Amino acid sequence: MFRFFSYLRKYRIYVIFGPVFKLIEAILELIVPIVTAQIIDKGVRQADVAYVWKMGGVLLLLGVVGLASALICQKFASIASQGFGTVVRNQVYTQINTFSYAEIDRFGIPSLITRITNDVNQLQFAVAMLIRLVIRAPFLAIGAMIAALLIDWKLGLILFIATLLIGFILYMIMTRSVPFYKKAQKKLDHISLISSESLSGARVVRAFSKQESEQQRFNKAAKEQSNTAIAVGKLTALLNPLTYAVMNFAIVTILWFGGYRVDNGAISQGHIIALVNYMTQTLLALIVVANLVVIFTKAAACASRINEVLDTKTSVLQTNHELFQIVSDSHIPKISFEQVSFSYDIQAKQNALCNLSFKIYPGETVGIIGGTGSGKSTIVHLILRFYDATKGTIKIDGINIKDYSFAQLREQIGVVPQRAVLFTGTIESNLKWGNENATVQEMRKALQIAQAEEFVCKLPQGLQTQIHQGGANFSGGQKQRLTIARALVREPNILILDDSSSALDYATDMNLRNAIATETKDMTVIVVSQRANSIRYADKIIVLDKGYAVGIGTHNQLLEQCLVYREICLSQMREEEL
């Protein structure tokens, strides 16, 4: 947790002077019982109204200065804690953006969201409490005891013993409740996971009428969280009754024995009132200390979870930041796989890809086909370096992709992922993800090739049409065509269509393939599909089965030589169509 103090360097003035102002407030608060005692002993007892007004003014002045000090400290704590939270949140988000798919898969998206929101908020709150209360509460408790002992050490001893008893009660309750707070964070992760799955898959849930089972699943997770909170609540519920019982007993004892000492002339009535005030101040300060223990325990649990993110190094490293001078040569493969193997889990017995070798030359259109789980999308992920190959080498233009910077590698590639993802904004802002300097003519050309121009032109606002979260106001086919247009706006050297026409009808799919073939002649196109029709006219087809390339060739060659490809085609077309 101490590593996070480095994020407070920018706000060190606020961190230093905030507690100073709070300390001033605490000192003034300790003076108040003494002034009150003087008013009772010299003003009220001697019927000196002028003295009462005078000391009353002193009390008012102490209150005003104390309030001003508290407000200044509050402002300093707000500036420092909010600034700290922003810095940490940005740091965590930056770190997450360096992760490869492997690290994101390991943490899980719901857990990362919880860490960057709830966990950082908890640390932010701890920083505010650090500035406002960490010095004030202990100082007030210790200062009140010392002041009580100075007034009368015998009665002050009662306060000292009561303070020790209250401290022991706090210790016993806190040590038993702290473990529950760590469990609560994990339960919160689970609730986030269920919420994320249910909300993002709301259409599927309704389609299968699973609202009730999802509600039960959420209720179960919420109940577990609730049970943890109740367990903590049962323990902490003992805090107030026990501490107040000790305090009230101590006050009664002070009043009882103090009465005898007043009769004996050892102390005055004002001193008794001061001792009672100090007893109350001590109790309140110790309760604040107990709350601080809870706050910092939660913060420590959150800090360890955030540290886990910050300490995680990506498995896909960028070793070179320099740009290569790329010269496209028809004799050098645009993309080549050389004995490439890959496993999502190092300990897994079976690889997702096994000893895969093939070459794709500039301007070629290559189809990749295979059954579910055969490794089609894995090839795409490896080309983009979302993962690194376990074995073997992947080259683009004869250069190992590990030697490229991420920016230079990915700016050559336009990819349309399996799941069509659009971002809130306009159609234009989404298309400019491909090229932020794209002109209207370039965007319209991309829409035309992607077979999206017709429906975009019919929209009242055209390119300025707003896209709702996740593209919810467009159909699946429309979203796929817009994502294809987004990739084409970039005018990449390599275009990868990862099963990106699955929601299109056959006529639109055919028109799309024809448009890409005629309008992007110099572009190397990789079409990943489960439809044989979508790739049958490709220059080369790679057939995958359980991670192995079981056939590479043209449609006609593979029909004769590759049993797997023939079976795929026969499952989708009549024999005469082949």
C-alpha positions in Angstrom: 0.0 0.0 0.0 2.9 2.3 0.6 3.7 2.4 -3.1 0.6 4.6 -3.6 2.2 7.4 -1.6 4.2 8.2 -4.7 1.0 9.2 -6.4 0.5 11.9 -3.8 3.8 13.8 -4.6 1.9 16.3 -6.8 -0.4 17.0 -3.8 2.2 16.9 -1.0 1.4 20.5 0.1 -2.2 19.5 0.7 -1.2 16.3 2.4 1.2 18.1 4.7 -0.9 21.2 5.6 -4.3 19.5 5.7 -3.4 17.5 8.9 -1.8 20.7 10.3 -5.1 22.5 10.1 -6.9 19.5 11.5 -4.4 19.4 14.4 -5.1 23.1 15.1 -8.8 22.2 15.3 -8.0 19.3 17.8 -5.9 21.6 20.0 -8.7 24.1 20.1 -11.1 21.3 20.9 -9.0 20.3 23.9 -8.9 23.9 25.2 -12.7 24.1 25.2 -13.3 22.0 28.4 -10.7 24.1 30.2 -12.4 27.4 29.2 -15.8 25.8 30.2 -14.3 24.9 33.6 -13.2 28.6 34.0 -16.6 29.9 33.2 -18.2 27.6 35.8 -15.6 28.2 38.5 -15.0 31.9 38.1 -18.0 33.2 36.2 -21.1 31.2 37.3 -19.9 30.4 40.8 -18.9 34.0 41.6 -21.9 35.5 39.6 -19.5 37.4 37.4 -21.6 38.0 34.3 -18.9 40.1 32.6 -16.5 37.2 32.9 -19.1 34.7 31.5 -19.6 37.0 28.5 -15.8 37.4 28.0 -15.1 33.6 28.2 -18.2 32.9 26.1 -16.6 35.1 23.4 -13.4 33.1 23.8 -15.4 29.9 23.2 -17.1 31.4 20.1 -13.6 32.5 18.8 -12.3 28.9 19.4 -15.3 27.5 17.5 -14.9 29.9 14.5 -11.2 29.3 14.2 -11.7 25.5 14.6 -14.5 25.6 12.0 -12.3 27.5 9.6 -9.4 25.1 10.2 -11.7 22.1 9.6 -13.0 23.6 6.3 -9.5 24.3 5.0 -8.5 20.7 5.9 -11.6 19.4 4.2 -10.8 21.3 1.0 -7.2 20.1 1.0 -8.3 16.5 1.6 -10.8 16.7 -1.3 -8.2 18.1 -3.7 -5.6 15.6 -2.7 -7.9 12.5 -2.6 -9.7 13.3 -5.9 -6.4 14.1 -7.6 -4.9 10.9 -6.2 -7.9 8.9 -7.4 -7.6 10.3 -10.9 -3.9 9.5 -11.1 -4.3 6.0 -9.9 -7.3 5.3 -12.1 -5.4 6.6 -15.1 -2.4 4.5 -14.2 -4.5 1.3 -13.8 -6.4 2.0 -17.1 -3.1 2.7 -18.9 -1.7 -0.6 -17.5 -4.8 -2.5 -18.6 -4.4 -1.1 -22.1 -0.9 -2.7 -22.3 -2.3 -6.2 -21.5 -2.5 -8.8 -24.2 -5.6 -10.9 -24.5 -4.0 -13.5 -22.2 -3.9 -11.1 -19.2 -7.4 -9.8 -19.8 -8.7 -13.4 -20.0 -6.9 -14.2 -16.7 -8.3 -11.2 -14.7 -11.7 -11.2 -16.4 -13.4 -7.9 -17.5 -15.9 -7.6 -14.6 -13.0 -7.9 -12.1 -11.0 -5.2 -13.9 -14.0 -2.9 -14.0 -14.5 -3.4 -10.2 -10.8 -2.7 -9.5 -10.8 0.5 -11.6 -14.0 1.8 -10.1 -14.9 0.5 -6.6 -11.3 -0.4 -5.5 -9.8 3.0 -6.6 -12.8 4.8 -4.9 -12.0 3.0 -1.6 -8.3 4.1 -1.8 -9.4 7.6 -2.6 -11.7 7.6 0.5 -8.8 6.3 2.6 -6.6 9.2 1.4 -9.2 11.7 2.4 -9.5 10.1 5.9 -5.7 9.9 6.2 -5.5 13.7 5.8 -8.6 14.5 7.9 -8.5 12.1 10.8 -5.3 10.0 11.1 -3.5 12.7 13.2 -6.6 14.3 14.8 -8.2 11.2 16.3 -5.2 9.8 18.1 -4.0 13.2 19.2 -7.5 14.0 20.6 -7.6 10.7 22.5 -4.1 11.0 23.9 -4.4 14.8 24.5 -7.7 14.3 26.4 -6.1 11.7 28.7 -3.1 13.9 29.4 -5.3 16.9 30.1 -7.4 14.8 32.5 -4.4 13.6 34.4 -3.1 17.1 34.7 -6.4 18.3 36.2 -6.5 15.5 38.7 -4.4 12.4 38.4 -6.7 10.3 40.6 -9.8 11.0 38.6 -7.8 11.1 35.4 -6.8 7.5 36.2 -10.4 6.5 35.8 -10.4 8.0 32.3 -7.2 6.2 31.5 -8.5 2.8 32.6 -11.8 3.4 30.7 -9.8 4.3 27.6 -7.8 1.1 27.8 -11.0 -0.9 28.2 -12.6 0.8 25.2 -9.4 0.3 23.2 -9.5 -3.4 24.1 -13.1 -3.7 23.0 -12.3 -2.0 19.7 -9.3 -4.3 19.1 -11.4 -7.5 19.8 -14.2 -6.4 17.4 -11.9 -5.1 14.7 -9.7 -8.2 14.6 -12.8 -10.4 14.1 -14.5 -8.2 11.5 -11.6 -7.3 9.3 -11.4 -10.7 7.5 -15.0 -10.2 6.4 -14.1 -7.1 4.5 -11.7 -9.0 2.3 -14.3 -11.6 1.5 -16.8 -8.8 0.7 -14.6 -7.5 -2.2 -14.5 -11.0 -3.7 -18.3 -11.3 -3.4 -18.6 -7.9 -5.1 -16.5 -9.2 -8.0 -18.9 -12.1 -8.4 -21.9 -9.7 -8.4 -20.2 -7.6 -11.1 -19.6 -10.7 -13.2 -23.2 -11.8 -13.0 -24.5 -8.3 -13.7 -22.2 -7.9 -16.7 -23.3 -11.2 -18.2 -27.0 -10.7 -17.6 -27.1 -7.1 -18.9 -24.8 -7.6 -21.9 -26.7 -10.8 -22.8 -30.2 -9.3 -22.0 -31.6 -10.3 -25.5 -30.4 -13.9 -25.1 -31.8 -14.1 -21.5 -35.2 -12.9 -22.8 -35.1 -15.1 -25.9 -34.7 -18.2 -23.7 -37.1 -16.9 -21.0 -34.3 -17.2 -18.4 -35.2 -14.0 -16.5 -36.3 -15.9 -13.4 -33.2 -18.2 -13.3 -30.9 -15.2 -13.8 -32.8 -13.3 -11.1 -32.2 -16.3 -8.8 -28.5 -16.4 -9.7 -28.2 -12.7 -8.9 -30.2 -13.1 -5.7 -27.9 -15.9 -4.6 -24.8 -13.8 -5.1 -26.4 -10.8 -3.5 -27.5 -13.0 -0.6 -23.9 -14.2 -0.1 -22.8 -10.5 -0.1 -25.6 -9.7 2.3 -24.7 -12.5 4.7 -21.1 -11.2 4.8 -22.3 -7.7 5.5 -24.7 -9.1 8.2 -21.8 -11.0 9.8 -19.8 -7.8 10.0 -22.8 -5.9 11.2 -23.4 -8.3 14.1 -19.9 -7.8 15.3 -19.8 -4.0 14.8 -23.3 -3.7 16.4 -21.6 -4.5 19.7 -19.3 -1.6 19.4 -21.6 1.3 20.5 -23.4 -0.5 23.4 -20.1 -1.8 24.9 -18.1 1.4 24.4 -21.0 3.7 25.7 -21.5 1.4 28.6 -17.8 1.8 29.6 -18.0 5.5 29.0 -21.2 6.0 31.0 -19.8 3.9 33.9 -16.6 6.0 33.8 -18.6 9.2 33.9 -20.7 8.0 36.8 -17.5 7.0 38.6 -15.9 10.4 37.9 -19.0 12.2 39.2 -19.2 9.9 42.2 -15.6 10.2 43.4 -15.4 13.7 42.0 -18.2 14.8 44.3 -16.2 13.7 47.3 -13.1 15.5 46.1 -15.2 18.7 45.4 -16.6 18.5 49.0 -13.0 18.1 50.3 -11.9 21.1 48.2 -9.4 19.1 46.2 -10.9 20.2 42.8 -13.7 22.4 41.6 -17.0 21.7 39.9 -15.7 23.1 36.7 -12.9 20.5 36.7 -15.5 17.7 37.0 -17.3 19.1 33.9 -14.0 19.3 32.1 -13.2 15.6 33.0 -16.6 14.5 31.7 -16.0 16.4 28.5 -12.6 14.8 28.1 -14.1 11.4 28.6 -16.6 12.1 25.8 -13.9 13.4 23.5 -11.8 10.3 24.2 -14.7 7.9 23.4 -15.5 9.7 20.1 -11.9 9.8 19.1 -11.5 6.0 19.7 -14.6 5.3 17.7 -13.1 7.3 14.9 -9.9 5.3 15.2 -12.0 2.1 15.0 -13.7 3.4 11.8 -10.2 4.3 10.4 -9.1 0.7 11.0 -12.0 -0.5 9.0 -11.4 2.0 6.2 -7.7 1.2 5.9 -8.3 -2.5 6.1 -10.7 -2.2 3.1 -8.2 0.1 1.4 -5.4 -2.5 2.0 -7.5 -5.2 0.4 -8.3 -2.9 -2.5 -4.6 -1.8 -2.8 -3.4 -5.4 -3.1 -6.0 -6.0 -5.9 -4.8 -2.9 -7.7 -1.2 -3.8 -7.2 -1.9 -7.1 -8.8 -3.0 -5.3 -12.0 -0.1 -2.8 -11.8 2.5 -5.6 -11.2 1.3 -7.8 -14.1 3.5 -7.5 -17.1 2.1 -8.2 -20.5 3.1 -11.5 -22.2 3.2 -9.7 -25.5 6.1 -7.2 -25.4 7.0 -4.4 -27.8 10.7 -4.7 -28.3 11.1 -2.1 -31.1 9.7 1.4 -31.4 11.4 2.3 -34.7 9.7 2.2 -38.0 10.7 -0.2 -40.8 11.0 1.0 -44.4 8.6 -1.6 -45.9 9.0 -2.4 -49.6 6.2 -4.6 -51.0 7.6 -7.3 -53.3 5.5 -9.8 -55.1 8.1 -12.5 -54.5 8.2 -12.0 -50.7 5.1 -13.3 -48.9 2.9 -10.7 -47.4 2.2 -13.0 -44.5 4.0 -16.2 -43.7 3.5 -18.8 -40.9 6.5 -21.0 -40.2 5.9 -24.0 -38.0 3.6 -22.0 -35.7 2.0 -23.6 -32.7 -0.1 -21.9 -30.1 -1.9 -22.8 -26.8 -4.1 -20.5 -24.8 -3.1 -22.3 -21.7 0.6 -23.3 -21.4 -0.4 -26.3 -19.2 -3.0 -27.5 -21.7 -2.2 -30.8 -23.4 -3.7 -29.8 -26.8 -2.7 -26.7 -28.8 -5.1 -24.4 -30.5 -2.7 -24.4 -33.5 -0.2 -27.1 -34.3 2.9 -26.7 -36.6 1.0 -24.4 -39.0 2.9 -23.3 -42.1 1.6 -21.3 -45.1 2.4 -18.3 -47.2 0.1 -15.5 -48.4 1.4 -13.2 -51.2 0.6 -9.6 -51.9 -2.8 -9.0 -53.5 -4.0 -12.6 -52.8 -7.4 -13.3 -51.4 -7.2 -16.2 -48.9 -10.0 -18.1 -47.3 -9.7 -19.8 -43.9 -12.4 -22.4 -43.1 -12.9 -25.1 -40.5 -15.2 -26.4 -37.8 -15.9 -24.6 -34.5 -12.7 -24.5 -32.4 -10.4 -25.4 -35.3 -8.3 -22.3 -34.7 -9.6 -19.9 -37.4 -9.9 -16.8 -35.1 -6.6 -17.8 -33.4 -4.7 -17.1 -36.6 -6.2 -13.6 -36.7 -5.2 -12.9 -33.1 -1.7 -14.1 -33.8 -1.3 -11.9 -36.9 -2.4 -8.9 -34.9 -0.1 -10.0 -31.9 -3.0 -10.1 -29.5 -1.2 -13.2 -28.4 2.3 -14.4 -29.2 2.9 -17.8 -30.8 4.1 -20.5 -28.5 6.4 -21.8 -31.2 7.4 -20.8 -34.7 7.6 -17.5 -36.5 5.1 -15.2 -38.1 6.4 -12.7 -40.7 4.8 -9.8 -42.6 6.8 -8.6 -45.6 9.6 -10.9 -44.6 9.9 -9.2 -41.1 9.2 -11.1 -37.9 6.0 -9.4 -36.5 7.8 -9.3 -33.0 10.2 -6.8 -34.6 7.5 -4.3 -35.5 6.2 -1.7 -33.1 2.5 -2.3 -32.3 1.5 0.9 -34.1 3.3 0.0 -37.4 2.1 -3.6 -37.3 -1.5 -2.8 -36.7 -1.8 0.3 -39.0 -1.1 -2.1 -41.9 -4.0 -4.3 -41.0 -7.7 -3.6 -41.2 -9.6 -6.1 -39.1 -13.3 -6.8 -38.8 -13.8 -8.9 -35.7 -16.2 -11.8 -35.3 -18.4 -9.7 -33.0 -19.4 -6.4 -34.6 -18.5 -3.7 -32.0 -19.7 -0.1 -32.5 -19.1 2.7 -30.0 -21.4 5.5 -28.9 -21.2 8.5 -31.1 -22.1 9.0 -34.8 -21.5 6.8 -37.8 -18.9 9.2 -38.9 -17.0 9.1 -35.6 -17.0 5.3 -35.8 -15.7 5.2 -39.4 -12.9 7.6 -38.4 -11.6 5.0 -36.0 -10.1 3.6 -39.2 -8.7 6.9 -40.3 -9.2 10.1 -38.3 -8.4 12.2 -41.3 -10.8 10.4 -43.7 -12.8 12.7 -46.0 -16.6 12.3 -46.6 -15.8 10.9 -50.1 -13.5 8.2 -48.6 -16.1 7.2 -46.0 -18.8 7.0 -48.6 -16.5 4.8 -50.8 -15.9 2.5 -47.9 -19.6 2.3 -47.1 -20.3 1.6 -50.8 -17.9 -1.4 -50.8 -19.2 -2.6 -47.5 -22.8 -2.6 -49.0 -23.8 -0.1 -46.2 -24.2 3.1 -48.3 -27.8 2.4 -49.2 -29.2 2.1 -45.7 -26.9 4.9 -44.3 -28.2 7.3 -47.0 -31.8 6.5 -46.0 -31.2 7.6 -42.5 -32.4 11.2 -41.8 -29.1 12.4 -40.5 -26.9 10.2 -42.7 -23.3 10.0 -41.4 -24.3 12.1 -38.3 -26.8 9.4 -37.1 -26.2 8.7 -33.5 -25.1 5.1 -32.5 -26.5 3.9 -29.2 -24.4 1.8 -26.8 -23.2 -1.3 -28.6 -25.0 -0.2 -31.8 -28.3 -1.3 -30.3 -30.2 0.8 -32.8 -28.9 -1.2 -35.8 -29.5 -4.7 -36.9 -26.8 -7.4 -36.8 -26.2 -7.1 -40.6 -26.0 -3.3 -40.5 -23.5 -3.4 -37.7 -21.3 -5.9 -39.5 -21.4 -3.8 -42.7 -20.5 -0.6 -40.7 -17.5 -2.4 -39.1 -16.4 -3.6 -42.5 -16.6 0.0 -43.7 -14.6 1.2 -40.7 -11.8 -1.3 -41.6 -11.8 -0.2 -45.3 -11.6 3.5 -44.5 -8.1 2.8 -43.2 -7.1 1.5 -46.7 -4.9 -1.1 -45.1 -2.4 -3.4 -46.9 -4.1 -6.4 -45.2 -7.8 -6.8 -44.7 -9.0 -9.5 -42.3 -12.7 -10.4 -42.3 -13.1 -12.7 -39.3 -16.5 -14.4 -40.0 -17.8 -10.8 -40.4 -20.6 -11.6 -42.9 -22.4 -14.2 -40.8 -25.4 -11.9 -40.4 -25.6 -11.0 -44.1 -27.9 -12.7 -46.6 -26.3 -14.6 -49.5 -26.9 -11.9 -52.1 -25.4 -9.1 -49.9 -22.5 -11.4 -49.0 -21.8 -12.0 -52.7 -22.1 -8.3 -53.6 -19.6 -7.6 -50.7 -17.1 -10.1 -52.0 -17.4 -8.8 -55.5 -16.9 -5.2 -54.4 -13.9 -6.1 -52.3 -12.4 -8.0 -55.2 -12.8 -5.2 -57.7 -12.2 -2.1 -55.5 -9.2 -3.4 -53.5 -7.1 -5.2 -56.1 -3.7 -4.5 -54.4 -5.0 -5.4 -50.9 -4.2 -8.8 -49.3 -7.5 -10.1 -48.1 -8.0 -12.9 -45.5 -11.6 -14.1 -45.2 -12.3 -16.3 -42.2 -15.7 -18.0 -42.6 -17.7 -21.1 -41.9 -19.5 -20.6 -45.1 -17.9 -22.4 -48.1 -19.7 -20.0 -50.5 -17.9 -17.1 -48.9 -14.4 -18.4 -49.7 -14.9 -20.7 -52.6 -13.5 -18.2 -55.1 -10.5 -17.2 -53.1 -7.0 -17.6 -54.6 -6.1 -20.0 -51.8 -8.1 -21.7 -49.1 -6.6 -23.0 -45.8 -8.7 -25.8 -44.2 -8.2 -26.2 -40.4 -9.2 -29.2 -38.3 -8.4 -29.3 -34.6 -5.5 -26.8 -35.0 -3.9 -28.5 -38.0 -3.9 -27.3 -41.6 -5.4 -30.4 -43.3 -5.5 -28.8 -46.7 -4.3 -25.7 -48.6 -5.3 -25.0 -52.2 -8.1 -23.8 -54.4 -11.7 -24.8 -54.1 -11.5 -27.4 -56.9 -8.2 -28.8 -55.6 -9.5 -29.2 -52.1 -12.7 -30.9 -53.2 -10.5 -33.6 -54.7 -7.7 -33.8 -52.1 -9.2 -32.7 -48.8 -11.9 -34.9 -47.2 -12.6 -32.3 -44.4 -13.3 -29.5 -46.9 -15.5 -31.7 -49.0 -17.6 -32.7 -46.0 -17.9 -29.0 -45.0 -19.1 -28.1 -48.6 -21.5 -31.1 -48.8 -23.0 -30.0 -45.5 -23.9 -26.6 -47.0 -24.4 -27.2 -50.7 -25.8 -29.9 -53.0 -23.2 -32.0 -54.9 -24.1 -30.4 -58.2 -23.4 -27.0 -56.8 -19.9 -28.0 -55.9 
